[in-house]
C-alpha cells in the first residue's frame, strides 16, 4: 500500500490496517519457520515497511497504536 493511500485513511482504519498487516506478517514468518524455505523476502520487506509507515502516521496524528 502506498503512503498516499495510507494518509487518506482515518485513525480507526489505520489501526485496523496495522493489525491486519501484523497478522499477515506473523503468518508469513510461521510459514517460513515451519517449511524452512524463504521465498517471499520482498513481501515480508513490504509488510515491515507498511507497518512502519502506519505507526509513523499514527504518531504524527497523536493517536496511540492500541
Secondary structure, 3 states (H helix, E strand, C coil): CCHHHHHCCCHHHHHHHHHHHHHHHHHHHHHHHHHCCCCCHHHHHHHHHHHHHHHHHHHHHCCCCC
